[in-house]
């Protein structure tokens, strides 16, 4: 039996092939080369201010948004930026409640639709570890202090979100403590 009679290796499936990274296109290759050259030289063009050693490509910027981007990139839609733009307490409470529900759904691997704002978070199996994570996230996203035991308690999500909005440093002062009727 000769070598010719042995079965040949099948071609590798697409997921096992070395990545192309899209660099086979000439224009993309030139663009990548320019970015790499700017990173090495420390400047993007002669006379331009120096650039830092870390480059991020492909991210939308505030300038792109000002030119009419319809879909804002996710990094512009964080809760803290939205809270700073809010004009009523009810809007702020709704925003925070929805953000909490989305975070809880993601953390608990649940669909957002199954989480009810009228129920406490503890009703969905939030334990002390997840409550501590949520607390840190709330401190960052909403600039508000809330206790782990409050998250583990029996208070419904919406009233707890309201209390958080009222102490949040991200919510404009004129919005706090004012209900939807203006009083």
Order of alpha helices (4+ residues) and beta strands (2+ residues): alpha-alpha-alpha-alpha-alpha-alpha-alpha
